[in-house]
Amino acid sequence: MTMTAAQLAADPLWFAWRFDEAADAFQFRRLSREDHARATFLTEEYLGAAPVETAPLGAIAVPQQAPIHFIFHSAFCLSSLLARAFEVPGTAIGLKEPMLFNDLAGWQLRGATGPQLGRAMDASLALLARPFGPGEAVIVKPSNIANALIAGSLQLRPQARALLLHAPLRVYLGSITRKGLDGRLWVRDLLIKQLRQGLHDFGFGPDEYLAQSDLQVAAMGWLAQHRLFARLAQRLGDRVRTLDSDLITARPAEVMTALAGHFGVTLDVPSVIAGPAFTRHSKHGTAFDATARAAEQASEAAHADEIGKVAIWAEKVAEANDIPLALPNPLIR
């Protein structure tokens, strides 16, 4: 099958899968609403391989766009749960980590100019905002590697609102320990990318970063994102709200009521909380609730000494760099 650019742009079932900077073109893959619902993330790992159609960026003209809003996050903080909570046909759809954002973030690291990146971002946001049904909003949850694109995304879509979501520092560090070697390698890879994005003006040199333990590196990545979130919240005011992920399980009805209001979406909150987003693990599909999350965190006991010492050290780094641990513009108080 060969589709025209107009046909691809007009049909939200042809999902904007990837952006190819070398070809200056988008790849589209056909995904049903059920495909979106069942995928942990919108990646080949979770959806498998499939044929794609291609259209040049310059030929993309999207005939209809829905309201689009964002859940930006600093990882391991129930962001997938919140995106799944907006998978409500007739109301909204949640897009979980579309690869377009990763492609654009990677291109930025490889030296894309501002005009190049802005042109591709604008077309990407238009494609992601195609409504799946009449009156529906689109809630996009990018990967946290795309956090350097937050300001640009919100500038390009002045009506969009965002949630800036984080886990408390000790909870974040505990999540890294639970992931073993994969988690410790991941935080070092994140540090490399953040350094190239200019997010680490903390006064540490390359040798000092190399001398830090894995959890210290994890804490530095958390601090870089936390400072970015604080600056965005201060600058953008009511357009962004911040949230500590522990409140999602402690006060779910308040969180979802406030978040739906922030995004201008009408939700049946009790139904959403009783549904799979809040009762099944976003990645494993197993039963999940506040008790299960507490048990998950209890498994970190073997690393408690390391977590505690690194957290105290990181809090001192935050104090020295005027990084507020409690972010401004909280979603709920």
CORRAKA-V129036 format. One line per field, one symbol per residue. ss: DSSP state (A for helix, B for strand, O for the rest). burial: # if it has 24 or more other ideal C-beta (glycine too) atoms within 12 Angstrom, else .. A space follows every 50 residues. Layout:
ss: ???
burial: ???
This chain:
ss: OOOOAAAAAAOOOBBBBBBBOOOOBBBBBBOOAAAAAAOOOOOAAAAOOO OOBBBBAAAOOOOOOOOBBBBBBOOOOOAAAAAAAOOBOOOBBBBBOOAA AAAAAAAAAOOOOAAAAAAAAAAAAAAAOOOOOOOOBBBBBOOAAAAAAA AAAAAAOOOOOBBBBBOOAAAAAAAAAAOAAAAAAAAAAAAAAAAAOOOO OOOOOAAAAAAOOAAAAAAAAAAAAAAAAAAAAAAAAAABBBBBOAAAAA OAAAAAAAAAAAAOOOOOAAAAAAOAAAABOOOOOOBOOAAAAAAAAAAA AAAAAAAAAAAAAAAAAAAAOOOOOOOOOBOOO
burial: ....#..##.###########...#######.#.###.#####...#... .####.#..#.#..########################..########## #########..#....#.##############...############### ####.##..####################...##.###.##.###.#.## .#.#....#..######################..#..###########. .##.##.###.##.#.#.#..##..####..#.....#....#..##..# ..#..##..##.###.##....#.#.######.
